[in-house]
Amino acid sequence: MKPDKPTTPAGLRALIAQQSERLTPRMRDAAHYALEHPNDVALNPVATVARQAAIAPAAFIRLAKALGLEGYSDLQRLFRAPLQQAAKPSHSERIRHFGGELALDNPHDPVAVLQAFSQANRVSLEHLQADAAALPLKQAIAMIQNARIVHVMGLRRSYALAAYLAYALNRVRQPAVQITALGGSVAEQASVAGDKDLLIAISFPPYAQDTVRVCEQARAQGCKLLAITNSVLSPLAREADLVLEVHDAELKGFRSLTSAFCLVQSLAMGIAFGRRSRRTPGAASAQALDLSTIDC
């Protein structure tokens, strides 16, 4: 059955997430590139985009038709609509969309490395700030508040994020445990997540397979799932009730964690403010809610 034709970029994103399993691997690659590089698709013909993405032009055309569009030009129009005053991507956008590979003239100079990482982190935060209004933060905070226990999982570079989030949630009196996978006991640790609980799974490319498996296990146990990842095409997003997308810049193969840390801090603070607000009717300012005693 042909899906309804999307009319907005947000509708296209939602449809891609919904149809992900029905797309071929090359169409998924094309969808991922289009979502990560919307300005490229909006402003360039399919041959140019295909060359930049190292994906055959036919994959973009088949993707468009699989999503109920007439062809690539229809796909292009969806991405072009928000760009009434279209401009070529800025250097900051190229950092985000092309993996954040900043030039580093002298990688042996620690001062130059620090300056380059500082720039990458700054760009990451600028994009997070620009995208903040589109993130479903209120829904995410409500999911956390309504959970009996929050189980948090992130491995490899996401491990520090998961450890911090579990710590911060407990500091604001939201019961949380970290699934660490220590000793190879990941399935056993995840087995206690029930239908009144929430799993917050954090993973970015290359996705940790244990995290993906725990998402599938938790969903089978009736647990709700909040995914913090880079795309609606992430394997975490397929199982998730809600997805928070966050993008960090990259320098010489090392990805920044700045935006992701800022996001999880905001979730913890949202819980803290929510609890204080309920105890202090009418108090809405940071001064009235004095959170200085909460070390998170």
HURA-V811939 format. One record per pair of residues at least 4 apart in sequence whose ideal C-beta (glycine too) atoms are under 6 Angstrom apart, sorted by sequence separation. I is the first residue (numbers start at 1). J is the second residue. D is the distance in Angstrom with one decimal. If there is no record, write none. Layout:
I_J_D, I_J_D
//
This chain:
7_11_5.7, 15_19_5.9, 23_27_4.0, 33_37_5.7, 39_43_5.9, 40_44_5.5, 44_48_4.0, 46_50_5.8, 49_53_6.0, 55_59_5.0, 58_62_5.9, 70_74_4.6, 76_80_5.8, 89_93_3.8, 93_97_5.8, 94_98_5.2, 136_140_5.9, 154_158_3.1, 155_159_5.6, 164_168_6.0, 185_189_5.6, 193_197_4.8, 203_207_4.7, 214_218_6.0, 236_240_6.0, 257_261_5.3, 273_277_5.9, 276_280_5.7, 6_11_3.8, 23_28_4.8, 44_49_5.1, 50_55_5.6, 64_69_4.1, 69_74_3.8, 89_94_5.4, 95_100_4.7, 154_159_5.5, 169_174_4.3, 181_186_3.9, 203_208_5.2, 207_212_5.9, 218_223_4.0, 229_234_4.0, 232_237_4.9, 250_255_4.7, 283_288_3.7, 6_12_4.3, 69_75_5.5, 106_112_4.9, 144_150_5.8, 170_176_5.3, 193_199_5.6, 219_225_5.9, 237_243_4.8, 283_289_5.8, 34_41_5.0, 50_57_4.1, 64_71_5.4, 154_161_5.1, 169_176_3.8, 229_236_4.7, 248_255_5.1, 249_256_5.2, 41_49_5.8, 64_72_5.5, 154_162_3.3, 203_211_4.5, 248_256_4.2, 6_15_5.0, 40_49_5.6, 153_162_5.8, 227_236_3.9, 47_57_5.8, 61_71_5.8, 64_74_5.9, 152_162_4.7, 166_176_4.7, 179_189_4.7, 201_211_5.5, 215_225_5.9, 227_237_5.5, 46_57_4.7, 61_72_5.2, 64_75_4.3, 179_190_5.7, 232_243_6.0, 248_259_4.9, 3_15_5.9, 60_72_5.4, 104_116_5.1, 166_178_4.0, 248_260_6.0, 152_165_5.1, 227_240_3.8, 246_259_5.1, 276_289_4.3, 46_60_5.4, 102_116_5.2, 152_166_4.4, 201_215_5.1, 225_239_5.5, 246_260_5.1, 16_31_4.9, 163_178_5.9, 225_240_4.7, 162_178_5.6, 225_241_5.4, 226_242_5.2, 227_243_4.8, 228_244_4.9, 273_289_5.9, 224_241_5.1, 246_263_5.1, 102_120_5.9, 150_169_5.7, 199_218_4.3, 272_291_5.6, 33_53_4.3, 100_120_5.6, 219_239_4.9, 215_236_5.6, 272_294_5.8, 212_235_4.8, 152_176_5.9, 186_210_5.1, 190_214_4.6, 199_223_5.2, 215_239_4.4, 30_55_5.4, 193_218_4.8, 29_55_5.4, 46_72_4.5, 149_175_4.9, 150_176_4.2, 151_177_5.7, 152_178_5.1, 153_179_4.1, 197_223_5.0, 198_224_4.9, 199_225_5.0, 200_226_4.8, 201_227_5.3, 202_228_4.5, 203_229_5.8, 204_230_5.1, 190_217_5.2, 195_222_3.3, 95_123_4.8, 151_179_5.6, 190_218_5.9, 193_221_5.8, 207_235_5.5, 268_296_5.2, 30_59_4.2, 181_210_5.6, 30_60_4.8, 193_223_4.2, 92_123_4.9, 96_127_5.4, 27_59_5.7, 31_63_5.6, 26_59_4.3, 30_63_4.6, 203_236_5.6, 27_62_5.7, 201_236_5.2, 27_63_4.5, 42_79_3.9, 41_79_4.8, 42_80_4.2, 162_202_5.5, 38_79_4.6, 42_83_5.5, 161_202_5.2, 151_193_4.9, 158_202_4.3, 158_203_5.5, 148_196_4.1, 149_197_4.9, 150_198_5.0, 151_199_4.8, 152_200_4.8, 153_201_5.2, 154_202_3.5, 148_197_5.4, 39_89_4.7, 147_197_5.6, 147_198_3.7, 15_67_5.6, 156_208_5.5, 155_208_4.0, 143_198_5.6, 155_210_5.9, 155_211_5.6, 153_211_5.6, 37_97_4.7, 36_97_5.7, 153_214_5.6, 5_68_4.1, 3_68_4.7, 2_68_5.5, 12_78_5.3, 9_78_5.6, 143_226_5.5, 140_226_5.8, 172_268_5.7, 174_271_5.2, 161_260_5.4, 165_264_4.4, 169_268_6.0, 172_271_4.8, 168_268_3.7, 172_272_4.2, 140_242_5.9, 139_242_5.7, 161_264_5.8, 140_244_5.9, 136_242_5.9, 135_244_5.9, 127_247_5.9, 171_294_5.7, 124_248_4.7, 124_249_4.7, 171_296_4.6, 123_249_4.9, 144_271_6.0, 168_296_4.0, 120_249_3.9, 141_270_4.1, 120_251_4.8, 128_259_4.3, 124_256_5.0, 125_258_5.8, 117_251_5.8, 124_258_4.9, 116_251_5.6, 121_256_5.0, 124_259_4.2, 120_256_5.2, 121_258_4.2, 100_249_3.3, 102_251_5.5, 100_250_3.5, 96_247_5.6, 99_250_4.9, 95_249_5.1, 32_233_4.9, 20_233_6.0, 17_232_3.9, 13_232_5.7
//
